Amino acid sequence: MATISYRNATIKLDENSYDPAEDSFLLADAAVEHTKDGSRVLEIGTGTGFVSAVLRANRNVNLIATEINPHAASCARSNGIEVIRTDMFAGLRKGNIFDIIIFNPPYLPTSEEEKVPGWLNYAFDGGIDGRDAIGSFLNKACSYLAPGGTVMLLISSLTGIGEVRKEMEGQGFQTDIVASARCPFEELVVVKASMHNLHKK
Ligand SMILES: C[S@@+](CC[C@H](N)C(=O)[O-])C[C@H]1O[C@@H](n2cnc3c(N)ncnc32)[C@H](O)[C@@H]1O
C-alpha cells in the first residue's frame, strides 16, 4: 500500500481518494502554523485524512472531520482520523462548535465533459465557476464556529481569489491570505477568515 510521510505523519493513500498534492501541503502547513494546542478543529472533506493527520502530529488538538466519498472516509479512518461520512456539515451533532474549520474544497471550474467517473469527482468538481462547494460551505460554516473562531480555506487563482474573498466578506468574515504557492497553472492561497461579532447578534 502506498504511503506518504510529511511533518511527523505517515498517511496511507487510496486509489479512490484524492492524493495529497501542493494544495494539501500548503493547507497543512498553514493549519499547523495557525492552530493553538487545545483547539477544537473540524476538517471538511478530509480525503485520505492528510491535513488532519499532519495537524494532529504537530499540535495537540481535538479534531473531527467529514467526508462525502465513502472510500476516502474509510481511508481517513485507517489513518486514525475520526470521520463522519456526510455532506459538508450535515452529520454533525447540533450545537457542535469549533475554533478552527479547515477546507481544501473541490475548486476547479468543471464542465460536464470534464467530470471524472465515480466518487473521485467530488475531489475536483467545483461546478462551472469552481465555487459551488465553497458557496455551500460558506452558507453553513459560521453556524459551527465558536466566538473568535477561524475558517482556513484553500483556493486557487483558477477559482477566483478576489471573488471568493468578496463572497466571504459579504457573509461578514474578515479575510487574510496567510500562505501562497505558485504552481505551473495556478496560484494557490490559504484564506484565513474570522468573524469577531459571531453569536453576539
Ligand atoms: C481537493 S480534495 C482535498 C482532500 C484532502 N483534504 C487534502 O487536502 O488532501 C476535496 C475533498 O473534499 C471532499 N468533498 C467534496 N464535496 C464534499 C461535500 N459536499 N461534503 C464532504 N466532503 C466533500 C472530496 O471527496 C475530497 O475528498
The ligand as an ORCA input file, in Angstrom:
! r2SCAN-3c Opt
* xyz 0 1
  C      -9.329     18.660     -3.039
  S      -9.849     17.268     -2.116
  C      -8.924     17.542     -0.600
  C      -8.709     16.291      0.222
  C      -7.840     16.497      1.461
  N      -8.480     17.391      2.404
  C      -6.498     17.030      1.083
  O      -6.270     18.239      1.268
  O      -5.653     16.253      0.603
  C     -11.539     17.714     -1.658
  C     -12.199     16.707     -0.718
  O     -13.496     17.193     -0.335
  C     -14.432     16.121     -0.397
  N     -15.757     16.717     -0.609
  C     -16.245     17.322     -1.727
  N     -17.504     17.726     -1.553
  C     -17.832     17.384     -0.279
  C     -19.015     17.546      0.500
  N     -20.116     18.118     -0.015
  N     -19.024     17.080      1.765
  C     -17.913     16.485      2.294
  N     -16.769     16.293      1.594
  C     -16.723     16.737      0.326
  C     -13.955     15.293     -1.576
  O     -14.487     13.992     -1.605
  C     -12.435     15.342     -1.368
  O     -12.008     14.315     -0.509
*
